[in-house]
């Protein structure tokens, strides 16, 4: 009996205290492993979003850069730029953000930080680019080449109630493109009135050119560098007889309005779930690198788009500084800060 009792005592299980300690240690290990797993997943997700916002910012700046390369006229914050911008019909396009400003074109080649009272930075971009060269052979045997332009306007628009002081998002960037416009200099150099009439009818009716190609209908002749209020800066082509009228007709607004392309105009970032960074983003985002930051009920300036135009007309350079952020409201905001310089023409 004594031997059997000792055997039973040697076969006893763990005490309650030992079980509690073991369970606590097990729960702690599970918590640590779970936390590390979640943090690892969040880090991977943040890295993915960081790569995505960098890619989007690069794509956007590349698109602007490639268009600026074909620019022939840069519009600044002066009488010419503001008058031409006012002549661009934005009916149906997203509402521009308040406090938009074109850059003041600087004749000096250096970029610089603005100071109050001496600012050159803008937060919108407006220029004319070569859309295509139209080559047409008349029945006389003469062949003419006409430069055809489009105006391009990049500007900011509020989105989802932004800019929101509680978040660095709420701003989209919009690209608007105008109707085609023939270069007045090319048109006026056609000395033969019959040939000029043929070329104008060809442009207005979008018939095949000398290469057998067709382009968009071109109904306006534009004098580059002219003010819209000056008679002859814009002339409309009569598609029937090829005559040129300094007075708009056929439903075109008077005073002159340059119509925008009929292609759908939407923000460039909303469908990508990203936003131009607003003034309310953390300082690390690199906002207001050049412009003087201001906030107002109209929208503020400059947010994550800064433009400077420097150098004389024969060696013009455009600086584009862009800050883009993801619109995810949980976790860390992934953002990208990119700046490019573009050599362009300003004729």
Order of alpha helices (4+ residues) and beta strands (2+ residues): alpha-alpha-beta-alpha-beta-beta-beta-beta-alpha-alpha-beta-beta-beta-beta-beta-beta-beta
